[in-house]
Amino acid sequence: MTGIKTTGEKKMMFFSGRAHPELADEIAQRLGVAVVPTKAFDFANGEIYVRYEESARGADCFLIQSHTAPINKWVMEQLIMIDALKRASARSITVIVPFYGYARQDKKHRGREPISARLVADLMKTAGADRILAVDLHTDQIQGFFDGPVDHLFALPLLADYVGAKVDRSKLTVVSPDAGRVRVADRWCDRLGAPLAIVHKRRDKDVANQVTVHEVVGDVEGRICVLVDDMIDTGGTICAAADALFAHGAEDVIVTATHGVLSGPAADRLKNSKVSEFVFTDSLPTPGELELDKITVLSIAPTIASAVREVFEDGSVTSLFDEQ
């Protein structure tokens, strides 16, 4: 197997940064290519060096890098790799970002703040990216930050079908952990034929220094609740939402999220939570200390590989999700 796949006069080449090589290898295998050999290392002062060991001239190049920790290093490496492809006369450069870094900084909440998600998109465009392919962006508006095509992939079918196959759907309630995720949760409801509930956070005015209390809107008593979110970072918000559901009589709680960022105290919080199962995709590598029995990791590689194939063959990425 080589790093090149040809269709007629077109040539596909698949490249990967160093952040998550396992995912890159699985996607490449599904595409029937090998990841192009790349020499990459860090200089003593932290600067990154990259050189491809095969010619990319005239090729449609697909470059994957997931923005895991240390996020600034891997974003910079991806920018350098894009620039190297542009200078190597690649025909097109599609940047695959399973987890898009800085996505939570997508607007100004207060004065003198940056919109870092837009800055990342601008950097990729300036480096030479022609197209971005991402999975479950934190907000849909990020698609408009990039001046070019953006293929927004969804892990909902993968996650929802997994949950739906293992629980009694007649007892299932889909729960949004906050008002901002209701739209996504509603799509889960459509796919699984389940009712919707919302965990609403508000400030308790009757108790000094009490930041929030959790109110549950919807019927969760005696139900199997599946909390759906796009990412879990430290785990504080999602575990508090799960506690609120148990306090309101939920029989069981399953948590699903596309991106398991899982930083800081996440390991202890997930381990000590009453949640029976946490379900993630492998858009990010799972930290070793979080290899717990209650954590399930599903492969996002088939979804990404199908989208890459559609892009390369001038097909329709949208058609992959038409059934939703």
TAMOHU-V887444 format. One record per helix or strand. SS is the DSSP state (alpha for helix, beta for strand). FROM is the first residue (numbers start at 0). LEN is the number of residues. If there is no record, write none. Layout:
{{SS FROM LEN} {SS FROM LEN}}
//
This chain:
{{beta 3 4} {beta 9 7} {alpha 20 11} {beta 34 1} {beta 37 5} {beta 47 5} {beta 59 5} {alpha 70 17} {beta 91 6} {alpha 115 12} {beta 130 5} {alpha 139 6} {beta 148 5} {alpha 155 11} {alpha 168 3} {beta 171 5} {alpha 178 14} {beta 194 8} {beta 212 5} {beta 223 9} {alpha 235 12} {beta 251 9} {alpha 265 7} {beta 276 5} {alpha 287 3} {beta 294 4} {alpha 300 12} {alpha 317 4}}
//
